[in-house]
């Protein structure tokens, strides 16, 4: 979420709290003690604050719809097919930068391992380093 979007949410929350306080005042004895002109201005202020709050709420709703659409689009993206030389952040909670390497072995046609920061994950571990991993780039693109 961008800073200006967070500010809209914060502003709407603050405005609602102020409007609720004003409405409590309008419903109380202190309001009745004011002259009619001041009462009218306070009611007008409450109405304007309500409209403003509605506009901000509409912006927040639109933002929510945009964020939901982005999430849906991301979910529709095909899962990354790991290739030799892919560099990624592991999804194991440590955010270790690793590289995916495929190699041939005389007894096994092809294997893949993940190597990074002193750790090696091989097929015996079902490449757990790739679970929830964030693809960064393929090293071949940097050569």
N, C-alpha and C positions, 0 to 999 in steps of 0.2 A: 504494500500500500504506500502510495506517495505521500509526502508531507502535507501537501495542500488538501488531500483527501482526508487525512487524519484530522486536520484542523477543522474541516466542515463538520465532522462527527463531534469533535470536542465543542465547537461553537453551538451546535444544535443542543447538546446536552446542557451546556451552561444556560442557554436561552430558555429551555424548558424549566430549569430550576428557578430562574428569575420570574418566569410567567406564573409558575405555581405559587411563588411567594406573593406576587401581586394579586393573584386571584384570592388567596387567603385574606389579604388585607382588604380587598373589596368586599369580602363576605363578613368582615368584622366590624366592631363598634367604632374604631378609629375612622373608618371610611365614612360612616354615617355622620360624623361630626364635621366633615368637610362641606364647604358650600357646593352648590349644584354644579357650577362651572368646573371646579376642580374634579368632582366626581366624574363628569362627562369626559374630561381629558384623560383621567386614569382608565376609564372604560375603553376609550379610543386607543390608548397605549396598549392595553391588554389585547384588543382586537388586532392591532398591527403586529404585535409580538407573535400572536397566534398564526397570522398569515406568514410571517417570516419563518417561523418554526416549520410550517407546512412546506414552504419552498425548500428549506434545508433538508427536511425529511424526504422530499421528492428526489433531491440530489443524492442522498444516501441510498435510497432505493435503487436509483439508476446505477450507482456505483456497485451495489451488491449484485445487480443483474449482470453488469459487465464482468465482475470478478467470477461469477458463476459460469458465464459463457467461456471465459478464458480457461477455467478449470476443466470444463467439458471438452474444449478443444484439445487441451493437453492430454486428457484421458483417451482421446481418439487417436492420438499419435501412436504410430506403431512402436513396439518395444525395440530398443536399440539392439542390433545384431552386432555382437562383439567381434572385432577383427584384430588380427595381429598388429600391434603397435598402438592400440587405443590407450590413451592416458585418461585416468578417471580418479575421482575422489571416492574412496570406498564408502559403502553404506553401512559400515559396521559401527558407526557412532564415533569413530576416531578421526574421521575426515582425512585419512592418510591418502596422499597422492600415490597412485600405483599405475603400473603398465601391464597390459594383457599381452602375453606372448604365446604364440602357437609354435610348436616344434615337432619334428618327426623323430621317432625313436625306432630302433631296429625291431623291437618286439611289439610296439604299439604304433599304429599308423599315424595318429596325430594326437597330441595332448595340448592342453592349454594351462598356463599358470598365471598367477597374478603376483607380481613382485613389487615391493616398495617398502622403504623405511625399515629394512632388515627383516621384513615378513615375507613369507612365500606361501601361497595357497595353491594347491594343486587339485587335480581331478578327484583325489580321495576325499577332499573337503567339499566336493560339489561346487567349487568356485564360489563359496559363500561370500567372498569379497565383492562379487558383482551384484549381490542382492541390495537393492535400493541405491546402487552406485550412481554417481552423476558423471556422465560422459563429458570430458573436457575438449579433447581433440585427438587426432591420430598423429603420431610422431612423424609419419611420412609427409604430412602437410607442412611440417616445419623444416624439412630437409631441403 
